[in-house]
Amino acid sequence: MKKFLNQFGGKITEEDLARYKQSKHWKDGKFQNLEETNMDMPLHKIPGVIYKQLTKKGQKPDQNLPIIPFDKASFLAPSDRAKFIWYGHSVILIHMNNQTILIDPMLGPDTTPIAPIANKRFSENSLSFIDDFPEIDLIVMTHDHYDHLDYDSIQKLKHKTKRYFVALGLKRHLVKWGVEADLISEFDWWEEMSFNGIEITFTPTRHFSGRGLTDRAKCLWGGWVFKTPHENIWFSGDGGYGKHFKTIGDRLGPFDFAFMECGQYNDDWHPIHMFPNESIQAAIDARAQKVMPVHWAGFALSYQHTWTGPAEEFVKNANLKNVEYSLPRLGQLFSHVEDIQEKWWV
């Protein structure tokens, strides 16, 4: 029971609330998107959505997706370029400027730990990779949804992580789970901080947050930019299409490489998740030179597409717009200058 209750994270204190109210993006008791974003679903639609989610074919692979074993020596080997490993969905391990950075480390087996029906990961034993990882210099978190912030992963990571950069409002969860408060820095949109030679900026998205019935939009949501004198990398974060992408490009671009949210889209929640054609347009708006689809190949969270649909449509739209892209396998070590376009899921 204690673990079940811990899944909800930390409760908002008066001190937390006072800090949130200082943000110009906090209004009427919650954080707000830059554009009007209606996320309400009529009650009569919910049973149909649940039925489709449980019955549609092709949402999951026929077999568990393999993950290439972690090679610590290769990952940590000196390089004049950033190196990346993708572990499905939105988990990215980065070695940049001699720093090890981990984005949205949801490596747990289930995105619905508080629900009666499990939504299991496409790959087995993913939590065990944390044991192989080197010491983590920095964890960055985009928002507090279960498919991005995982209790079990944090329990394994907190003993080997030096610092945390997180969305404003997320700190309370980590503190509840045993992370030292002094190690955590919260960011509002456009706030930046230098971290061992890397300029890191929290960028806006069009999304929402929450882990329970009473904390919706009580944590901000966003993406991250990692910039050195030699490279500029952007992780878009979850969210629907909007004007903010051009603003990001104008203020912080162009980007050598961008991880673009592309997956778990659906007509019913279109304002908060991009369709693949929008992912490509967002990358163009933000002036990303090369892109990679993320937020897929981990879990089935939408009934509207097959598990490979996001990548297939992403590639099709990238080709239509002459946008360069990468398609690494799960666990594959790569840099953005490599040509990786094999459809490994076929």
C-alpha positions as CSV (number, residue, x, y, z in Angstrom):
1,M,0.0,0.0,0.0
2,K,2.8,2.4,0.8
3,K,4.4,2.0,-2.6
4,F,1.0,2.4,-4.3
5,L,0.5,5.7,-2.4
6,N,4.0,6.8,-3.2
7,Q,3.2,6.6,-6.9
8,F,1.2,9.8,-6.6
9,G,4.3,11.7,-5.5
10,G,4.5,14.7,-3.2
11,K,1.6,16.9,-2.0
12,I,1.8,20.6,-2.6
13,T,2.8,22.6,0.4
14,E,2.1,26.3,1.1
15,E,5.7,27.0,0.3
16,D,5.4,25.2,-3.0
17,L,2.2,27.1,-3.9
18,A,3.8,30.5,-3.1
19,R,6.7,29.6,-5.5
20,Y,4.3,28.5,-8.3
21,K,2.3,31.7,-8.0
22,Q,5.5,33.6,-8.9
23,S,5.4,32.2,-12.4
24,K,3.6,34.2,-15.0
25,H,2.3,30.9,-16.4
26,W,0.3,30.2,-13.3
27,K,-3.3,31.4,-13.4
28,D,-6.5,30.4,-11.6
29,G,-4.8,27.9,-9.5
30,K,-2.8,26.0,-12.1
31,F,-0.2,26.3,-14.9
32,Q,-1.5,27.4,-18.3
33,N,-0.5,26.8,-21.8
34,L,0.6,29.7,-24.0
35,E,-2.4,29.0,-26.3
36,E,-5.9,28.1,-25.4
37,T,-5.9,24.3,-25.1
38,N,-9.1,22.4,-24.5
39,M,-8.4,18.9,-23.1
40,D,-11.9,18.1,-21.9
41,M,-13.4,14.8,-23.1
42,P,-17.2,14.3,-22.9
43,L,-18.1,11.5,-20.5
44,H,-20.1,9.6,-23.1
45,K,-16.9,9.2,-25.1
46,I,-14.8,7.6,-22.4
47,P,-16.3,4.0,-22.6
48,G,-15.6,3.9,-26.3
49,V,-12.1,5.1,-25.9
50,I,-11.4,2.4,-23.3
51,Y,-12.9,-0.3,-25.5
52,K,-10.8,0.7,-28.5
53,Q,-7.7,0.9,-26.4
54,L,-8.2,-2.7,-25.2
55,T,-9.3,-4.2,-28.5
56,K,-7.5,-2.5,-31.4
57,K,-4.9,-4.8,-33.1
58,G,-1.4,-3.8,-34.0
59,Q,-0.9,-1.6,-31.0
60,K,1.9,-3.8,-29.6
61,P,4.7,-5.8,-31.3
62,D,4.2,-9.5,-31.6
63,Q,7.4,-10.1,-29.6
64,N,9.2,-8.1,-27.0
65,L,11.5,-5.5,-28.5
66,P,15.2,-6.2,-27.8
67,I,17.4,-3.5,-26.4
68,I,21.1,-3.5,-27.3
69,P,23.3,-4.1,-24.2
70,F,24.9,-1.0,-22.7
71,D,28.6,-0.6,-23.5
72,K,30.0,1.7,-20.8
73,A,33.5,2.0,-22.4
74,S,32.2,3.1,-25.8
75,F,29.7,5.5,-24.2
76,L,32.3,7.2,-22.0
77,A,35.0,7.2,-24.6
78,P,36.2,10.8,-25.4
79,S,34.5,12.4,-28.4
80,D,34.2,15.8,-29.9
81,R,30.5,15.1,-30.5
82,A,27.6,14.3,-28.3
83,K,26.6,10.6,-28.1
84,F,23.1,9.3,-27.5
85,I,21.3,6.1,-26.6
86,W,17.5,5.8,-26.9
87,Y,15.7,3.3,-24.7
88,G,12.2,3.7,-26.2
89,H,9.4,6.2,-25.6
90,S,11.2,9.3,-24.4
91,V,14.2,8.0,-22.5
92,I,17.5,9.4,-23.8
93,L,21.0,8.9,-22.3
94,I,23.5,11.5,-23.5
95,H,27.2,11.9,-23.2
96,M,28.0,15.5,-24.0
97,N,30.9,17.7,-23.0
98,N,32.2,14.9,-20.9
99,Q,28.9,14.9,-18.9
100,T,26.4,12.0,-18.6
101,I,22.8,13.3,-18.9
102,L,19.6,11.3,-18.7
103,I,16.3,12.6,-20.0
104,D,12.9,11.4,-18.7
105,P,14.2,8.1,-17.2
106,M,11.0,6.1,-17.3
107,L,12.6,2.6,-17.5
108,G,9.9,0.9,-15.5
109,P,7.7,-1.9,-16.9
110,D,4.3,-0.3,-16.6
111,T,2.8,3.2,-17.2
112,T,-0.3,2.5,-15.2
113,P,1.0,1.5,-11.7
114,I,-2.2,2.9,-10.0
115,A,-4.7,1.3,-12.5
116,P,-6.2,-2.2,-12.3
117,I,-5.0,-3.1,-15.8
118,A,-1.3,-2.9,-16.5
119,N,0.1,-1.1,-19.6
120,K,3.3,-3.0,-20.1
121,R,6.5,-1.9,-21.8
122,F,7.4,-3.4,-25.2
123,S,10.8,-4.5,-23.8
124,E,11.6,-6.7,-20.8
125,N,14.0,-6.0,-17.9
126,S,14.5,-2.4,-18.9
127,L,15.1,-1.3,-15.2
128,S,18.2,-3.5,-15.1
129,F,20.0,-1.1,-17.5
130,I,20.2,1.4,-14.7
131,D,22.6,-0.9,-12.9
132,D,24.9,-0.8,-15.9
133,F,24.8,3.0,-16.3
134,P,27.8,5.1,-15.1
135,E,27.3,7.8,-12.5
136,I,24.7,10.2,-13.9
137,D,25.9,13.9,-13.8
138,L,22.4,15.2,-14.5
139,I,18.8,14.0,-14.8
140,V,16.4,16.3,-16.6
141,M,12.6,15.9,-16.4
142,T,10.0,17.4,-18.8
143,H,6.9,16.8,-16.6
144,D,5.4,14.5,-14.1
145,H,3.2,12.1,-16.2
146,Y,3.7,8.4,-15.4
147,D,5.2,7.6,-18.8
148,H,8.0,10.1,-18.1
149,L,8.5,10.1,-14.3
150,D,8.7,6.6,-12.8
151,Y,8.9,5.8,-9.1
152,D,10.9,2.5,-9.5
153,S,13.4,4.2,-11.9
154,I,14.1,7.0,-9.5
155,Q,14.6,4.6,-6.6
156,K,17.4,2.9,-8.6
157,L,18.8,6.2,-10.0
158,K,18.9,8.4,-6.9
159,H,22.0,6.6,-5.5
160,K,24.0,7.4,-8.6
161,T,22.8,10.8,-9.7
162,K,24.5,14.1,-8.9
163,R,22.0,16.7,-10.0
164,Y,18.4,17.1,-11.2
165,F,17.0,19.9,-13.5
166,V,13.2,19.6,-13.6
167,A,10.0,21.4,-14.6
168,L,8.6,23.8,-12.0
169,G,6.4,21.8,-9.7
170,L,8.2,18.4,-10.1
171,K,10.6,18.8,-7.3
172,R,8.0,17.8,-4.7
173,H,7.7,14.3,-6.2
174,L,11.5,13.6,-6.1
175,V,11.8,14.9,-2.5
176,K,8.9,12.6,-1.5
177,W,10.8,9.7,-3.1
178,G,14.0,10.4,-1.2
179,V,16.0,12.7,-3.4
180,E,17.9,15.4,-1.5
181,A,16.1,18.7,-2.1
182,D,19.4,20.6,-2.6
183,L,20.2,18.5,-5.6
184,I,17.1,19.7,-7.5
185,S,16.7,22.9,-9.6
186,E,13.3,23.8,-10.9
187,F,12.8,25.7,-14.1
188,D,10.1,27.9,-15.5
189,W,9.8,28.3,-19.3
190,W,12.9,30.1,-20.8
191,E,14.9,29.8,-17.7
192,E,18.5,28.7,-18.3
193,M,21.5,27.5,-16.3
194,S,25.0,26.6,-17.2
195,F,26.0,23.1,-16.2
196,N,29.7,22.1,-16.6
197,G,30.1,23.9,-19.9
198,I,26.5,23.2,-21.3
199,E,23.9,25.9,-21.5
200,I,20.6,24.3,-20.6
201,T,17.2,26.0,-21.2
202,F,13.7,24.8,-20.4
203,T,11.4,25.5,-23.4
204,P,7.6,25.7,-23.6
205,T,5.3,23.0,-24.9
206,R,1.5,22.7,-25.2
207,H,0.6,19.9,-22.8
208,F,-0.5,19.3,-19.2
209,S,0.6,17.4,-16.1
210,G,-0.6,15.5,-13.1
211,R,-0.4,12.1,-11.3
212,G,-3.7,12.0,-9.5
213,L,-7.3,13.4,-9.4
214,T,-6.4,16.7,-7.7
215,D,-3.0,17.8,-9.1
216,R,-3.8,18.4,-12.8
217,A,-1.6,21.2,-14.2
218,K,0.2,21.7,-10.8
219,C,3.5,20.9,-12.4
220,L,4.8,22.7,-15.5
221,W,5.7,20.8,-18.8
222,G,8.3,21.5,-21.4
223,G,11.3,20.6,-23.4
224,W,15.1,21.1,-23.1
225,V,17.9,22.7,-25.0
226,F,21.5,21.6,-24.5
227,K,24.1,24.0,-26.1
228,T,27.9,24.0,-26.2
229,P,30.1,26.1,-28.4
230,H,30.1,23.2,-30.8
231,E,26.6,21.7,-30.7
232,N,23.0,22.7,-30.1
233,I,20.6,19.8,-29.2
234,W,16.9,20.1,-28.5
235,F,14.5,17.7,-26.9
236,S,11.0,18.9,-27.8
237,G,9.0,17.3,-24.9
238,D,5.4,16.3,-25.1
239,G,2.8,18.6,-26.6
240,G,0.6,19.7,-29.4
241,Y,1.5,21.9,-32.3
242,G,1.6,25.6,-31.7
243,K,3.2,29.0,-32.3
244,H,5.9,28.3,-29.6
245,F,8.0,26.2,-32.0
246,K,8.9,29.1,-34.2
247,T,9.6,31.2,-31.1
248,I,12.0,28.4,-29.8
249,G,13.8,28.4,-33.1
250,D,14.1,32.2,-33.2
251,R,15.4,32.4,-29.7
252,L,17.6,29.3,-29.4
253,G,18.0,27.7,-32.8
254,P,19.1,26.6,-35.2
255,F,19.6,23.1,-33.8
256,D,22.0,20.5,-35.0
257,F,19.7,17.7,-33.8
258,A,16.2,17.5,-32.3
259,F,14.3,14.7,-30.6
260,M,10.7,15.2,-31.7
261,E,7.7,14.0,-29.9
262,C,5.9,11.7,-32.3
263,G,3.6,9.0,-30.9
264,Q,0.5,8.4,-28.8
265,Y,-1.4,10.9,-30.9
266,N,-5.2,10.7,-31.2
267,D,-8.0,12.9,-32.5
268,D,-9.5,13.0,-29.0
269,W,-6.4,14.6,-27.5
270,H,-5.0,16.3,-30.6
271,P,-4.3,19.7,-28.8
272,I,-1.7,18.0,-26.5
273,H,0.1,15.5,-28.8
274,M,1.4,16.1,-32.3
275,F,0.6,14.0,-35.3
276,P,3.7,13.0,-37.3
277,N,3.2,15.7,-40.0
278,E,3.0,18.3,-37.2
279,S,6.2,16.9,-35.6
280,I,8.1,17.5,-38.9
281,Q,6.6,21.0,-39.3
282,A,7.5,21.8,-35.7
283,A,11.1,20.8,-36.4
284,I,11.1,23.0,-39.4
285,D,9.6,25.9,-37.4
286,A,12.3,25.5,-34.8
287,R,15.1,25.2,-37.4
288,A,16.2,21.7,-36.6
289,Q,18.7,20.4,-39.1
290,K,18.1,16.7,-38.3
291,V,15.4,15.0,-36.3
292,M,14.5,11.8,-34.6
293,P,11.0,10.5,-33.5
294,V,10.6,9.7,-29.8
295,H,7.6,8.9,-27.6
296,W,7.0,5.6,-29.4
297,A,8.3,2.0,-29.3
298,G,7.8,1.9,-25.5
299,F,4.1,1.7,-24.7
300,A,0.7,1.6,-26.3
301,L,-1.1,4.8,-25.1
302,S,-3.3,5.5,-28.1
303,Y,-5.7,3.3,-30.1
304,Q,-5.5,5.4,-33.2
305,H,-2.2,4.1,-34.6
306,T,-0.2,0.9,-34.6
307,W,3.0,0.7,-32.6
308,T,5.1,1.4,-35.8
309,G,2.7,4.0,-37.2
310,P,4.4,7.1,-35.6
311,A,7.8,6.2,-37.1
312,E,6.4,5.2,-40.5
313,E,4.4,8.5,-40.8
314,F,7.3,10.5,-39.4
315,V,9.6,9.2,-42.1
316,K,7.1,9.8,-44.9
317,N,6.5,13.4,-43.8
318,A,10.3,14.0,-43.4
319,N,10.9,12.8,-46.9
320,L,8.1,15.0,-48.2
321,K,9.7,18.1,-46.6
322,N,13.3,17.1,-47.3
323,V,14.1,16.9,-43.6
324,E,17.0,14.7,-42.5
325,Y,16.2,12.1,-39.9
326,S,17.7,9.3,-37.7
327,L,16.2,5.9,-36.8
328,P,18.4,4.3,-34.2
329,R,17.5,0.9,-32.6
330,L,16.7,0.7,-28.9
331,G,20.0,0.8,-27.0
332,Q,22.1,1.8,-30.0
333,L,24.9,4.3,-29.4
334,F,25.0,7.0,-32.1
335,S,25.8,10.6,-32.9
336,H,23.7,13.0,-34.9
337,V,26.2,13.0,-37.8
338,E,25.7,9.3,-38.5
339,D,23.4,8.2,-41.3
340,I,20.9,5.8,-39.5
341,Q,17.8,5.3,-41.6
342,E,17.1,1.6,-41.6
343,K,13.5,0.7,-40.7
344,W,14.6,-1.8,-38.1
345,W,11.0,-2.7,-37.0
346,V,10.1,-4.2,-40.4
